[in-house]
Amino acid sequence: MSMHNRKPMPAHARQVFKGEIFEVWQWEQRLYDGSLALFERLKRTDTTNVIATVEDKILLQTQEQPDTIGTFVSLPGGQCERGEDALTGAKRELVEETGYSSMDWTLLCEEDPVWKIEWTVHTYIARNCVYVHEPRLDAGEKIDTRLVSFDEFLALATHGDFGYRSLYSMMVRASYDPIERNKLSTAIFGV
């Protein structure tokens, strides 16, 4: 599943700000009546989410970040490093945050969550994960990892702090439709 709905930035766009995470780009755009207007878009490196399986369970995290209030439920993942492709970033984030690694990776979906931000979220499935070493968290991360059943994973679709828009509809459909449940379970566990 892919959700891309924005046109690429025009070649004449220029960068007007570069921060640690975001860049601001501007360009003149001809409107339908022939007039010109200044358009603007943010740009950032892509991010990854990983649905990681260990036998018949899914790795899930509860984490806290310095710029959030309280904790939130998450999948392993995070920001790709500059120049890093999404799969390499997903593999790096999984082992850094959980200590688990996998040799069996599949892209589940990609989504451009905000059309005014040039940014894609890549969601991968990592099957048959094995524990390789202690997590190596960034200084700004507090993460507890646990294993949950497929049913517990699906229940997150109604959890207020589980904010994975691209997965939400799949999870809700799988919660109520046995055919969709089987499709998602097969996609995640491969059986």
MOSULGI-V775207 format. One record per residue. N is the residue number from 1. PSI is psi as a letter, one per 30 degrees, with the letter a starting at -180 (* if undefined). Layout:
[[N/PSI] [N/PSI]]
This chain:
[[1/k] [2/k] [3/i] [4/k] [5/g] [6/k] [7/l] [8/l] [9/k] [10/l] [11/f] [12/g] [13/k] [14/k] [15/k] [16/f] [17/k] [18/j] [19/a] [20/e] [21/e] [22/k] [23/k] [24/k] [25/k] [26/l] [27/l] [28/k] [29/k] [30/k] [31/l] [32/f] [33/g] [34/f] [35/l] [36/k] [37/l] [38/k] [39/l] [40/k] [41/k] [42/l] [43/k] [44/l] [45/l] [46/l] [47/l] [48/l] [49/k] [50/k] [51/j] [52/k] [53/k] [54/j] [55/c] [56/g] [57/l] [58/k] [59/k] [60/l] [61/l] [62/k] [63/l] [64/k] [65/l] [66/f] [67/g] [68/l] [69/j] [70/a] [71/l] [72/l] [73/k] [74/l] [75/l] [76/k] [77/a] [78/a] [79/k] [80/k] [81/l] [82/k] [83/f] [84/k] [85/l] [86/e] [87/e] [88/e] [89/e] [90/e] [91/e] [92/e] [93/e] [94/e] [95/e] [96/e] [97/f] [98/f] [99/g] [100/l] [101/l] [102/l] [103/g] [104/j] [105/k] [106/k] [107/k] [108/e] [109/l] [110/k] [111/k] [112/j] [113/f] [114/j] [115/f] [116/g] [117/k] [118/j] [119/k] [120/k] [121/k] [122/k] [123/k] [124/l] [125/k] [126/j] [127/l] [128/h] [129/k] [130/k] [131/k] [132/f] [133/l] [134/k] [135/k] [136/i] [137/k] [138/l] [139/f] [140/g] [141/k] [142/j] [143/k] [144/k] [145/k] [146/l] [147/k] [148/l] [149/l] [150/e] [151/e] [152/e] [153/e] [154/e] [155/f] [156/f] [157/f] [158/g] [159/k] [160/f] [161/g] [162/j] [163/h] [164/i] [165/e] [166/f] [167/f] [168/e] [169/e] [170/e] [171/e] [172/e] [173/e] [174/f] [175/f] [176/f] [177/j] [178/e] [179/e] [180/e] [181/e] [182/e] [183/e] [184/e] [185/e] [186/e] [187/e] [188/e] [189/f] [190/g] [191/*]]
